[in-house]
């Protein structure tokens, strides 16, 4: 059975949801796969609070099992910890390199993050550009902004105004699903 590994932070893990095994975006993608292509096994390797460096430290564990499709969602916690965008980019690239080295035929998708445009800082400009650069350099599928249609909408986020609610994850899954469909189709 081919595996789809969703590797990320709390946004992948489904932090704050009543039942992440059912409501997180990997779980919602898994339900769509059961209908359209039930041969895939979805693995949620989200870890709340993880940074790109933390992901780099734990990727080898998750590569101990076959990976046919790799979905990477990390980096926003780097901003919270004021990690330079160049370090985030380096760590994300190292994760991708490890996956490509172990599973050269794995198809890959990158879930992009973006800081609000109103920040107008060199940090936000650098951060916002890393996902496009990484996806292009690695010929990966890219979701330009993982939280598109959810960020800033109180009815789609938990009370912390950071993490999506179950309804928010439905929007995210709908945005990500076409990318996953293309990866498993070709």
N, C-alpha and C positions, 0 to 999 in steps of 0.2 A: 504494500500500500504506500503510495507516494505521500511524503510529509510536506506540509506548509508550516514553516516556523515563523511565528510572529514574535519578534525580538524587540523589546522596548522597555519603557518605564511605566508609571502609573496609568498613563493614557492607554497603554496596551493591556495592562493588568486588569483594568476596570475598577480602579480605586473608588471606594465609596458607594459602589452599587450594592443593592440588596443581594444580588446573585450574579457575580462576575462570570461564572461558568455558563450563564445563559444570556447575560445582558451586555458583556464586553464586545468590542468590535470584532475580535477574532471569533468569538462564539457566534455572532450574527453572520459573519462570513461563512463559518462552518455550516450553519443552517442552510444558507443559500447553496453551498456546495453539495449538501446531502440531497438536495432537489435536482441540481443540474449535473453534478459530477461526483457521485458518492464515493468514488474510489480514493479521495484525498482524506488524510488525517490532519486535523488542525491542532497545532501545539502552541499554547499561549505561554511564552517565556517573558512575560512582562514582570518587571520588578519595580514597585513603587520607590520613588526617590532616586532611581538610578541615573547616573550621568553617562556620558560617552566613555569616560575612563572606566567606570564601573562595568559597563557593558563589555568593554575590551577585556577586562579581567575575568569575566564569566562566560564569554562566548565559547571557549573550548569545551566546557561541560555540555553545552547544547549541541555541539558538533559531533558528539559521540554517537549520535544516531543519524541516519541518512537525512539529508535536506534536499528536497527537490525544488521548493520555492522558498525564498527567504524574504521576509518583509521587515525592514528596519525602521524603527521609530524611536529615536533618541536625540537628545540635544537640548531640550528646553530647560532641563534642570541644570545644565551647564551655565545658562544665563543667570539663573537664580544664585548660583555659586560664583558668579563673575569669572568664569573660566574664559580665557581668550578664545574668540572664534577660530583662530588658527589651530589651537589645541583640539577643539571640538572636531574640526575638519580632519585633522591628523588621526584622531581616535576612530572616527567613523570610517575613514579610509582603511585603517588597520583591521577593523572588524570585517569589512567587505573583503579585504585581501585574504583573511583567514578562511572565510566561507568559500571564496573562489579557489583557494589552494586545495582545500579538502574536497570540495564538490564543484569542480569546474563547469559542470553542465547545469548547475542550479540556476534557476531564473530568479531575478531579484527586483525588488521594488523598494523605493525610499519614500518614507512619509516626511514631507518637508514641514518645517516650522517657520514661523515668521513673527517678528516683533512688530508691534503697531507702527504704522507709517508716521504717526504724530511724534514719535520719539526723535526723529531727525538727528541721529548721532552716528559717528563713524562706527561705533560698536554694532548698532542695529544694522547698518548697511553691510558690514562685513558678515554678520551672522546670517542675515537674510539671503546672502549670495551663496553660502556654502552648499546648500542642498542642490541647487541647480548645477553648480560646478561638479559636485560628487557624482550626481546622476549622469551627467554628460561624460565625465571621464571614465565611468564604468559601464556605460551603455545600459543603465538601469531604467526601469520604469519609474516615474516620479509622480507623486501626488504633491503638487506645489505647496499647498497649505492643508495639513491634516485636519485642522479644526475649522475649515471653511464652512460657513453657514451655521456654526455653533458658537464660536468665540464671541463673547460679549452679549450673548442672548440669555437672559436670566432664566427663561422657561426651558432652556436646553442644557443648563448647567446645575451642578449641586450648589448648595448654599455658599461654598467657598469661592464661587464664581470662577474657578479654574478648571475643575474636572467636569466632564460631561455627565449628564444624567442618562438614564436608560433611553429617554427620547432623543437626547443628543447623540448617543451612539448609533441610533437608527439612521440619523442624517450622515454621520461619518461612514457607516457601513455602506450606505447608498453611494457615497462619493468614491469609496475605495473599491467597491465591487467591480466596476468596469475594468480597472487596472488588473485585478486578480483574474478576471475572465480572460483578458488578453494573454496573460502569462500562462495560464493552464491550457489555452487553446493552441498556442503556437510555440 
